[in-house]
Amino acid sequence: MSFSMNGEIVSFNTPDRFRLHGFLSRPRNKSGKAVIHVHGLEGSFYSNDFVKALANEVTKNGFNFFTIELRGSYNIWGVKKKLGKKTKEVLMGGDLEKFEECIYDIEGAINFLKSIGVKKIFLEGHSTGCQKTTYYQSKKNNRLVKGLILVAPCDDYNIQKRDLGKKFREAVRFAKKHYKINPNSFMPKKYVGGNPVSVRRFLSLCDLRFVESRL
């Protein structure tokens, strides 16, 4: 089954000057309420059919629906950052992201909605997006945010621990050692499968000293 979404591709800026994109669906009548969808680990703002179904239901009930790109979207990609009159492309993605920086992405989306007259916002996270929306609001306590919606929340720490089994402690030791040398170096495939994952991203999920693993 597939779903179509009515709306428009828009771009927005984060407070630290990265340019991201999203898809904005509007209800039939103008509304000052919105739901922001924050996708899960290595996901995207458009690829899942359930996001399209959510958009249809949310707009039908009188809310704007804004599904957003994050610097942690996809695996690895180039994100443009404005430096004065020039722009620079920085490599980002779910395999390289620093979890705590999700605050800037969500803040940028909220600021965009505020600029078009939205005054009440609900943050809706899917999977790892649940951790990001919860972390954002715990840090910012944004008065525009009236509630959180958690869809399929997950415990990434224990999922990794279960999947790696006896290799878990060995993988964490490897990551800690190489984190000191280069946080963006990659984990061996025997610990993470086919996708490249930086040691920082791995520890963010697997070391309880990192805030993401404790959420």
Solvent accessible surface area in square Angstrom, and as a share of the most:
residue,aa,sasa,rsa
1,M,199,0.89
2,S,94,0.61
3,F,72,0.30
4,S,89,0.57
5,M,36,0.16
6,N,132,0.68
7,G,48,0.46
8,E,76,0.34
9,I,107,0.54
10,V,22,0.13
11,S,44,0.29
12,F,8,0.03
13,N,84,0.43
14,T,7,0.04
15,P,72,0.45
16,D,37,0.19
17,R,142,0.52
18,F,10,0.04
19,R,109,0.40
20,L,0,0.00
21,H,70,0.31
22,G,0,0.00
23,F,30,0.13
24,L,1,0.00
25,S,3,0.02
26,R,127,0.46
27,P,15,0.09
28,R,238,0.87
29,N,115,0.59
30,K,196,0.83
31,S,23,0.15
32,G,31,0.30
33,K,74,0.32
34,A,0,0.00
35,V,10,0.06
36,I,0,0.00
37,H,0,0.00
38,V,0,0.00
39,H,2,0.01
40,G,8,0.08
41,L,58,0.29
42,E,48,0.21
43,G,21,0.20
44,S,7,0.05
45,F,14,0.06
46,Y,109,0.41
47,S,67,0.43
48,N,53,0.27
49,D,55,0.28
50,F,69,0.29
51,V,0,0.00
52,K,46,0.19
53,A,28,0.22
54,L,50,0.25
55,A,1,0.01
56,N,59,0.30
57,E,88,0.40
58,V,24,0.14
59,T,23,0.13
60,K,148,0.63
61,N,99,0.51
62,G,26,0.25
63,F,44,0.18
64,N,6,0.03
65,F,0,0.00
66,F,0,0.00
67,T,0,0.00
68,I,0,0.00
69,E,8,0.04
70,L,1,0.01
71,R,3,0.01
72,G,1,0.01
73,S,0,0.00
74,Y,55,0.21
75,N,58,0.30
76,I,64,0.32
77,W,49,0.17
78,G,25,0.24
79,V,1,0.00
80,K,119,0.50
81,K,54,0.23
82,K,104,0.44
83,L,87,0.44
84,G,48,0.46
85,K,202,0.86
86,K,156,0.66
87,T,88,0.51
88,K,113,0.48
89,E,114,0.51
90,V,42,0.24
91,L,119,0.59
92,M,23,0.10
93,G,0,0.00
94,G,1,0.01
95,D,0,0.00
96,L,20,0.10
97,E,3,0.02
98,K,90,0.38
99,F,1,0.01
100,E,58,0.26
101,E,45,0.20
102,C,3,0.02
103,I,24,0.12
104,Y,86,0.33
105,D,1,0.01
106,I,0,0.00
107,E,30,0.13
108,G,1,0.01
109,A,0,0.00
110,I,1,0.00
111,N,71,0.36
112,F,40,0.17
113,L,0,0.00
114,K,125,0.53
115,S,87,0.56
116,I,56,0.29
117,G,39,0.37
118,V,2,0.01
119,K,148,0.63
120,K,101,0.43
121,I,0,0.00
122,F,55,0.23
123,L,0,0.00
124,E,4,0.02
125,G,0,0.00
126,H,42,0.19
127,S,29,0.18
128,T,1,0.01
129,G,0,0.00
130,C,5,0.03
131,Q,9,0.04
132,K,2,0.01
133,T,0,0.00
134,T,49,0.28
135,Y,17,0.06
136,Y,0,0.00
137,Q,32,0.14
138,S,83,0.54
139,K,124,0.52
140,K,92,0.39
141,N,115,0.59
142,N,29,0.15
143,R,218,0.80
144,L,38,0.19
145,V,13,0.08
146,K,106,0.45
147,G,23,0.23
148,L,70,0.35
149,I,73,0.37
150,L,86,0.43
151,V,46,0.27
152,A,62,0.48
153,P,85,0.53
154,C,36,0.22
155,D,64,0.33
156,D,16,0.08
157,Y,33,0.13
158,N,78,0.40
159,I,56,0.28
160,Q,45,0.20
161,K,93,0.39
162,R,169,0.62
163,D,95,0.49
164,L,21,0.10
165,G,42,0.41
166,K,205,0.87
167,K,93,0.39
168,F,15,0.06
169,R,185,0.68
170,E,72,0.32
171,A,0,0.00
172,V,17,0.10
173,R,154,0.56
174,F,56,0.23
175,A,0,0.00
176,K,73,0.31
177,K,133,0.56
178,H,49,0.22
179,Y,76,0.29
180,K,174,0.74
181,I,130,0.66
182,N,70,0.36
183,P,42,0.27
184,N,67,0.34
185,S,32,0.20
186,F,94,0.39
187,M,9,0.04
188,P,40,0.25
189,K,150,0.63
190,K,124,0.52
191,Y,14,0.05
192,V,37,0.21
193,G,40,0.39
194,G,65,0.63
195,N,73,0.37
196,P,59,0.37
197,V,20,0.12
198,S,0,0.00
199,V,0,0.00
200,R,53,0.19
201,R,3,0.01
202,F,3,0.01
203,L,2,0.01
204,S,5,0.03
205,L,7,0.04
206,C,3,0.02
207,D,11,0.06
208,L,89,0.44
209,R,170,0.62
210,F,39,0.16
211,V,30,0.17
212,E,2,0.01
213,S,7,0.04
214,R,138,0.50
215,L,78,0.39
